């Protein structure tokens, strides 16, 4: 009952309330990032697969500039990540605009994180089960290592969540997420600004 009905009602009410309460804060952060990103904009829109693989556009705060090298190619992430962007990302503030995705029904508050579209053909049949539920702003994998764990472990945790989704698991995710945000754990994988690229072999 919770999975098929109450979870969506809960997500809608919480995201709507949160947007009404912190809309002013989102506006201030957007202005802050606009200048920090050297005119590259404050918001980041990107196609991501949602429930059953349906593509939607995820909304996040943009934490990097659009600076390019002599060949016109974007510089590595770690060179484009600004000090302001690093702070916004480490505190998970960059995820707040996704409340709009939750309100629209593209996402849930809790679920497997929506990854890149190009990863879709790389998943094993078991890994692809992560798309049986709506993707979330935070999830079981995020509160058990976030970007510091391997892709294999992350997908195992995502599928575990799909099989064990309940109000009790969601409440535990909320508690652990708050704890990790305060401690700023698992923000990046060693040697990367966030997480290494998934190639289907990790």
C-alpha positions in Angstrom: 0.0 0.0 0.0 2.8 2.4 0.9 4.8 1.6 -2.2 2.0 2.0 -4.7 0.0 4.8 -3.1 1.0 6.6 0.1 4.7 7.0 -1.0 3.6 9.3 -3.9 1.2 11.3 -1.7 3.9 11.7 0.9 6.4 12.8 -1.7 4.1 15.4 -3.3 3.1 16.9 0.0 6.6 17.1 1.4 8.1 18.6 -1.8 5.4 21.1 -2.1 5.7 22.2 1.5 9.5 22.4 1.2 9.4 24.5 -2.0 7.0 26.9 -0.3 9.3 27.2 2.7 12.7 27.4 1.1 11.9 28.9 -2.3 13.6 32.1 -1.1 16.8 30.2 -0.2 16.9 28.4 -3.6 16.7 31.9 -5.2 19.6 33.2 -3.2 21.8 30.1 -4.0 20.9 30.5 -7.7 22.1 34.1 -7.7 25.3 33.1 -5.8 26.1 30.4 -8.3 25.3 32.6 -11.3 28.3 34.8 -10.4 30.5 32.0 -9.1 30.0 30.1 -12.4 31.3 33.0 -14.4 28.0 33.5 -16.3 27.5 29.7 -17.0 24.2 29.8 -15.3 22.9 28.5 -11.9 20.8 25.5 -13.0 21.8 22.3 -14.7 19.2 20.3 -16.8 20.1 16.8 -18.1 18.1 13.9 -19.4 18.0 11.0 -17.0 16.1 7.7 -17.0 13.3 7.5 -14.5 10.8 4.7 -13.5 10.7 2.0 -16.2 13.5 3.8 -18.0 11.3 6.8 -19.0 13.5 9.8 -19.8 13.0 13.1 -17.9 15.1 16.2 -17.3 16.6 16.3 -13.9 17.1 19.8 -12.3 20.1 20.5 -10.2 22.2 23.5 -9.2 25.1 24.0 -11.5 28.4 23.7 -9.6 30.9 24.1 -12.4 31.9 26.6 -15.0 31.9 26.0 -18.7 35.6 26.7 -19.2 37.3 25.0 -22.1 40.8 24.1 -23.2 42.6 25.4 -26.3 40.8 22.7 -28.4 37.4 23.8 -27.3 36.9 20.8 -25.0 35.5 21.2 -21.5 38.2 21.1 -18.8 38.1 18.2 -16.4 35.4 18.4 -13.7 37.9 19.0 -10.9 39.2 22.1 -12.7 35.7 23.5 -13.4 34.3 22.9 -9.9 34.3 26.3 -8.2 34.8 26.9 -4.4 31.2 27.9 -4.2 30.2 24.8 -6.2 32.3 22.5 -4.0 30.5 23.9 -0.9 27.1 23.6 -2.5 27.8 20.0 -3.5 29.4 18.9 -0.2 26.3 20.1 1.7 24.0 18.5 -0.9 22.4 21.9 -1.6 22.8 21.2 -5.3 20.0 18.6 -5.0 17.3 21.0 -3.7 15.9 21.9 -7.2 15.0 18.3 -7.7 12.1 18.9 -5.4 10.5 20.3 -8.6 11.1 16.9 -10.2 9.5 15.2 -7.2 6.5 17.5 -7.4 6.0 16.7 -11.1 6.2 12.9 -10.4 9.5 12.3 -12.3 11.2 11.5 -9.0 10.6 10.5 -5.4 12.2 11.9 -2.3 13.9 8.5 -1.8 15.0 6.0 -4.4 17.9 5.0 -6.6 19.7 8.0 -7.9 18.9 8.8 -11.6 22.1 8.2 -13.6 23.2 9.1 -17.2 21.1 7.9 -20.1 24.1 6.4 -21.8 24.5 3.9 -19.0 21.2 2.2 -19.9 22.5 -0.4 -22.3 25.4 -1.2 -19.9 23.4 -2.5 -17.0 23.0 -6.2 -16.4 19.4 -7.5 -16.1 19.7 -7.4 -12.3 21.2 -3.9 -12.2 18.4 -2.6 -14.5 15.9 -3.5 -11.8 16.8 -0.2 -10.1 14.4 1.4 -12.6 11.4 -0.5 -11.2 10.8 2.5 -8.9 11.0 6.2 -9.2 14.6 7.6 -8.8 15.2 9.6 -5.7 16.9 12.7 -4.4 18.6 10.4 -1.9 18.6 6.7 -1.5 19.8 3.5 0.2 23.1 3.6 -1.7 23.6 7.4 -1.0 23.5 6.8 2.8 25.8 3.8 2.5 28.8 5.3 0.8 27.4 7.7 -1.8 30.1 8.3 -4.4 32.9 6.6 -2.4 31.7 3.0 -3.1 32.1 1.0 -6.4 29.4 0.9 -9.0 28.8 -2.8 -8.4 28.1 -2.1 -4.7 26.0 0.9 -5.5 23.8 -1.2 -7.8 23.5 -4.0 -5.3 22.2 -1.5 -2.7 19.8 0.1 -5.3 18.2 -3.3 -6.0 18.1 -4.1 -2.3 16.0 -1.0 -1.9 13.6 -2.0 -4.7 13.1 -5.4 -3.0 12.7 -3.9 0.5 10.9 -0.6 -0.1 8.8 0.3 3.0 8.0 3.4 5.1 10.5 2.1 7.7 13.4 1.9 5.2 12.5 5.3 3.8 12.6 6.8 7.3 16.0 5.2 8.0 17.3 6.7 4.7 16.2 10.1 5.8 17.9 9.8 9.1 21.2 8.4 7.6 21.1 11.1 4.8 20.9 13.9 7.4 23.7 12.3 9.3 25.9 12.0 6.2 25.2 15.5 5.0 26.3 16.9 8.4 29.4 14.8 8.4 29.9 15.4 4.6 30.8 11.8 3.9 31.1 10.0 0.5 31.0 13.2 -1.5 33.6 12.0 -4.1 35.5 8.9 -5.1 39.2 9.0 -4.7 40.8 10.7 -7.7 37.5 12.1 -9.0 35.4 15.2 -8.4 32.4 13.0 -7.9 32.3 9.4 -9.3 34.2 7.6 -12.0 32.4 6.9 -15.3 30.5 3.7 -15.4 31.6 1.4 -18.3 29.6 -1.7 -17.5 32.6 -3.5 -15.9 32.8 -1.8 -12.5 
